[in-house]
Amino acid sequence: MKNLISRFKLIPILAIALFFLSSCAQALPVQECIEADSYGFFGGLWHGIIAPFSFVVSLFMDNVAMYAVNNNGGWYDFGFVVGAGILFGGSGKAS
């Protein structure tokens, strides 16, 4: 019974976290996005962490994407992969 109560306490915390993480998604016009500063490692890291939320939003809105168009290449990609790995537990869950 105690375990069940602790699970119900976790649901509001996860809902609030989902709300705050999904509020970071924003849409920029393509031309404005290309002219702006490009995203580097930390931008990719953040986008990797919020990728699942961005994906869900992108299903309903055409102007939201999971991946930044104006990135600096390899470092952004590396940050994206690390961020997605952090969110899903990395390779530590494999054992």
C-alpha positions as CSV (number, residue, x, y, z in Angstrom):
1,M,0.0,0.0,0.0
2,K,2.8,2.4,0.9
3,N,4.5,1.7,-2.5
4,L,1.2,2.6,-4.3
5,I,0.9,5.9,-2.4
6,S,4.5,6.9,-3.4
7,R,3.7,6.1,-7.0
8,F,0.7,8.5,-6.9
9,K,2.9,11.2,-5.5
10,L,5.3,10.8,-8.5
11,I,2.5,11.5,-11.1
12,P,2.1,15.2,-10.2
13,I,5.8,15.7,-10.1
14,L,6.2,14.1,-13.6
15,A,3.3,16.2,-14.9
16,I,4.9,19.4,-13.7
17,A,8.3,18.4,-15.1
18,L,6.6,17.6,-18.5
19,F,4.9,21.0,-18.5
20,F,8.1,22.9,-17.8
21,L,10.2,20.9,-20.3
22,S,7.7,21.2,-23.1
23,S,7.3,24.9,-22.6
24,C,10.9,25.4,-23.9
25,A,9.9,24.3,-27.4
26,Q,9.7,27.2,-29.8
27,A,9.3,27.8,-33.4
28,L,11.3,30.2,-35.5
29,P,10.8,31.1,-39.2
30,V,13.5,29.3,-41.3
31,Q,15.2,32.4,-42.5
32,E,15.4,33.8,-39.0
33,C,16.7,30.5,-37.8
34,I,19.5,30.4,-40.5
35,E,20.6,33.9,-39.8
36,A,20.8,33.4,-36.0
37,D,23.8,32.1,-34.1
38,S,24.3,28.4,-34.6
39,Y,23.8,25.9,-31.8
40,G,26.8,24.1,-30.5
41,F,27.4,21.2,-28.0
42,F,25.2,22.6,-25.2
43,G,22.4,23.4,-27.6
44,G,22.5,19.9,-28.8
45,L,22.6,18.5,-25.3
46,W,19.5,20.5,-24.4
47,H,17.7,19.5,-27.6
48,G,18.6,15.8,-26.9
49,I,17.1,16.0,-23.4
50,I,13.8,17.5,-24.6
51,A,13.7,15.4,-27.8
52,P,10.8,13.2,-26.8
53,F,8.7,16.2,-25.8
54,S,9.6,18.0,-29.0
55,F,8.7,14.9,-31.0
56,V,5.2,14.8,-29.5
57,V,4.7,18.5,-30.1
58,S,6.0,18.1,-33.7
59,L,3.3,15.6,-34.4
60,F,0.6,18.2,-33.9
61,M,2.4,21.4,-35.0
62,D,4.2,21.7,-38.4
63,N,6.5,24.5,-37.2
64,V,8.2,22.6,-34.4
65,A,11.1,20.3,-35.0
66,M,13.2,18.0,-32.8
67,Y,16.5,19.0,-34.4
68,A,18.0,22.5,-34.9
69,V,18.5,23.5,-38.5
70,N,21.3,26.0,-37.7
71,N,23.8,23.8,-35.9
72,N,27.5,23.7,-36.1
73,G,27.8,20.1,-37.1
74,G,29.6,17.4,-35.2
75,W,29.6,19.0,-31.7
76,Y,25.8,19.7,-31.9
77,D,25.2,16.1,-33.0
78,F,27.4,14.8,-30.1
79,G,25.5,16.9,-27.6
80,F,22.2,15.7,-29.0
81,V,23.2,12.1,-28.6
82,V,24.6,12.6,-25.1
83,G,21.4,14.5,-24.1
84,A,19.1,11.8,-25.4
85,G,21.3,9.2,-23.7
86,I,21.0,11.1,-20.4
87,L,17.3,11.1,-20.6
88,F,16.9,7.4,-21.4
89,G,19.5,6.3,-18.9
90,G,22.4,5.6,-21.3
91,S,24.0,2.2,-21.5
92,G,23.7,1.6,-17.7
93,K,20.2,0.2,-18.2
94,A,21.5,-2.5,-20.5
95,S,22.9,-4.7,-17.7
